[in-house]
Amino acid sequence: MTAFPAEKIQQLKVLVIGDVMLDRYWFGDVDRISPEAPVPVVKMGRQEDRLGGAANVARNVAALGAHVSLLGVVGDDVTADAVEQRAQEAGICTKMVRDAQMPTTLKLRVLGRQQQLMRVDFEERPSAAILDVLQQQAERLIVEHDLVILSDYAKGCLAQVESLIALAKKRGIPVLVDPKGDKYVRYTGATILTPNRLEMSQAVGVWHSEAELEERAQALRQALELEAILITRSEQGMTIFTAEGRFHADAQAQEVFDVSGAGDTVLATLAVTKAAGLSWSDAMNWANIAGGIVVGKLGTSIVTAGELQ
């Protein structure tokens, strides 16, 4: 496998567009069950905020050494301030569009003894007017970058994803998409899609053999005019389909602690290694290694260039 291209990655300018969110963790101790209902009582200890969604993709790109800008929609609230602060601390250039009519997407997780007990989500979809502003901002920014990553968490920021892909394609800039839903026609013309196993089955139906999967994946790739489709398959590793054929990487053998955000790490690593000149198969192998590292960490985490060298 080709060596990790750290020096070339440091020269890249990456634009991440998508659903920006904040992951908030409340850590506490659990000693008893509530007398009011059969639920654990959590005595609060500490709070930790981490970048989530597209912001976590950008955080991973920055950790791998590339220059990264982040474009998304947030509210005009303290949660947005927290996102901006943590993004800047991570070395991300923020280009947020603020919408006073919606809250910044926030996922609040309550953990006791390192186990997640519940999650509470705060979110609203951005208005059409705000999405027009985002589109205008994207048109200015895309030409200043070497590649574009679209991180779709189905929160509404990428409702006009077809136009964003067209903008990049017109200028010959690669577009990597982490998709959501089953209407993949929206992503026609992108360079690569990176669905997980469930998302792929929603798009092409359940397959019963590797041959059947390859047939459906290649048909989808050709129909959507993609260079490649990468399917992340949890304990089965990941598989990429290109015009050259099928390439597979087995999952990295280690204890899985937390899979949240692992797809963000895989997407970021795949993007920067491919843009740095590696083949799709080598880029997938590095993405697989990075994914194997990050699932051993708690919560939305990152993998650094140092961990891959």
N, C-alpha and C positions, 0 to 999 in steps of 0.2 A: 504493500500500500504506500502511496506517495506520502512524504513527510508533511506534517502540519505546516501550512504556508503562512507562518506568523508575520513575516515582514511584508508580504504582499497584502495581507489583510489590513495592516496598519495604514495602507494607502487608500483604502476603499472609503467611499462616502455612501452611506445607506440611508434610505428614507423608509421609515415604518409608518404606515397609515392604518388606523383601525380603532377598535373599541378599547378605549383607555379606562382602566379601573384601578381602584386601590383595594388591596387585600389587607384586612385588619384582623389581627389575632389577639384574642384575650386568653391569656394563660392563667390557670388557677389550680387549686387543690380540690379534690373531691373526697370527702370523708363520710358522707351520709346521703340518704335518700330523703327528698322533701316529704314532710307529713301532709302536704297539700295535694300532691299528685305523685305518681310513680316515676319521678325524674330525679337525676342527681342534683345536688346543691353544689355549685361551684363557688368557692371562696376566691375572689379575684386576686391575682398576684401582679402581673405586668401586662402591658399592651405593646404590640409591635405592628408597625405598618410596613407593607412591602408593595412594590409596584406590581400590578396585575394586568392580564390581557395583553393588548398591544404594547403597553408600557413595559411589561416583563420581557417581551420579545426584544424591544429596544435595549433594555438593560443587559440582556444576554449578548447582543451584538456589540455593545460597548465593552463588555467584559472580555470579549474575544479580540479586542484591539482595534476595531474599525471605528471610523467617525460615524455617528448616527444622529439623525433628526427624527423627532416624533411628532406626528400630526394626528389629532383626534379631537373629539368634542367632549368637553367637561362642563360642569355647572359653574356658577359663579359663587363658590362656597368654600368653606375651610377644607373640605376634602380635596378640592382641586388645588388649593394652596399646598396641601401635603404632597400631592402627586408631583407638582412642579418642583418642590424642594427636593424630594427624593430623586427625581429624575436628574436634576442638576448635580446632585451629589454623586450620581452614577456616571456623570460625564455625558449626559444626553442633552442635545440642543432641543428645547421644547418649542413647538409651534402650535399650541393649543388654541382651539376656537371655543370661547366661553359662551354658554347659553344660560341666561338667568332664569329661564322657565323650566329647567330640569336640574335634578341633583346629579352630581358626579357619581358614576356607578361605584358602589361600595359593597364588598362582600365581607361580612363580619363573621368570623369563625370563633367559636368558644371551644377551648381545649382543656381537658383535665387529665393529668398524668400522661401528657403527650398524645392523647387520643382526642380526635375531633368529636364533640358531642352534638353540635348543631351549627347551622349556617343561616344567617339572615342577610338577604339581598335588598339593596336600595338601588333602584334604577328606573329610568324613563327613556323613551326614544326621542332623539333630537327632531326638531321641526324641519320641514322642507326648506324653509328660509335659511336655517343654520347650515344645512347640508350644501346649499348653494355657495355659502361662504367658504365651507371646507373645500369644495370643488375648485373654487378660484385660487385658494391658497395652495392646493395640490398642483395646479397648473404652473404656478410660479416655482414651486420647489422641485418638481420632478426633474427638470432639466439640469439642476445643480447636483444630481446624484448619479452614482454608478448603477444602482439597482434599487428596486422598490419591493418592500414586503407588505402584503395586505393581510392583516390579522383580523379575521372575522369571528366575533363571538356572538353574533346575532343580536346585538344591542342597538342596531340601527345606524351606526356610523358609516357602514359600507352599503347603504341602500342604493347608492349610485355607483356600485363597483364596476359596472360595464364601462362607464365613462372614464374612470380612473385607469382601467386596463388599456383603454384605447389611447389615452394621453401618453402613457409610457411606451406602448407599442409603436406609436407614430414616431417616437424619437429613438427607437431601437434600444430601449432600456429594459432589461429583464424584469419580470414581475413574478414573484413567488407568493402563492396564496395558501393560507390555512383556511379551508372552507367550512361552511356550516350549512345545515339543511340538506335538501335533496334536489334542489333546482340548480344543478351544476352548469346549466347553460349560461348562467350569469357570468361565469368565469371564462367564457370563450376567449381565446387569444392570449391567455396568460402563458407564462413559461412553464410553470409546474404547479400542481396542486399537491397538498400534503394531508390528505384525510387520514383519520384513524380507522381502525377496522370497522367500528360501528357506522361511522359516517360513510365509508365506502359502500357498505351493504345497503344503506338507505338510498344511495345514489344508483346502484346497479343491481340491487337484489342480492339475496343470500346465495353464495356459491357453495358447491359441494366437493370441489377438487381444485388443486392448484392450476390445472389446465383450464378449468372453467373460469377461475379468477383472472388468469392471464388473458383469456379471450375477451372478457368483459372490460378489463382495464385498458387493453390496447384499443378496443372499439371506442371507449369513452375518450381516450387520449386523442385519437384521430378525429373524432366528432367535434371535440372542443379546440382542436388545433394547438395542442400542447406539445412541448418537447418531452415532458415526462410526468408521471404520476408516482408519488412516493406514498406507500401505505404503511403507517406505523401500526404494529400488530401486537403490542404489549409483550407477553411472554414468548411470542413467536418471532420477535425481532422486527425487521422491516424489509419491505420489498419495493424496488423501484422498477418501473416499466418505461422504456424508451424505444426509439426506433431501432436501436441495436438489439433489443430483447429484454429479458428479465434478469435482474440481479438481486440477490438476497443477502441479508446479514442476520445471523442469529443474535438473539438477545444476549446482552452481557450478563454473565453469571455472577449475581451478587444479591444481597438482601434488599428487597424493595421496601422503603420506609414511607414514601409519600410520592404519588404520581402527579400531584397538582403542579401545573406549569411545565411538565416535562416536554410537552409538545412545543412549547415556546422555545425551549433550548434546542430541540431537534431542528426546528425551522430556522433559527438564527445560525446554527452551525452549518447546516446545509447551504444556506444562502451565501455566507461569506467564503466558505471553502470553494464553492463552485465559481463564484465571482473572481476568486483569486487564481483561477485557472485549472482547478482539478476537474477530472471527469465526474459524471454523475455518480458512478459507482464508488469512486474514492470519497466524494463528498458525502454520500450516504454512509459509508463506513465511519467517517469522523463524526457524523451526526449521531450514529448509533452508539459510539463510545461516549459522547457527551451525554446522551440520554441515559445511559447506564450509570453515569456518575451522579446525575442530578436527582434520580429517584432515590438515592441513598441519603438525601438531605430533607429536612423538614420544610414543608410549605413551598411557596413559589421561590425558587432559588436560581442560581446561575452556575455556569461552569466557566472558568477563566482560561485564557490561552496557556497560562502556566501549567494547568492541570492536564492539558492535552499534549504538551511538548515533552 
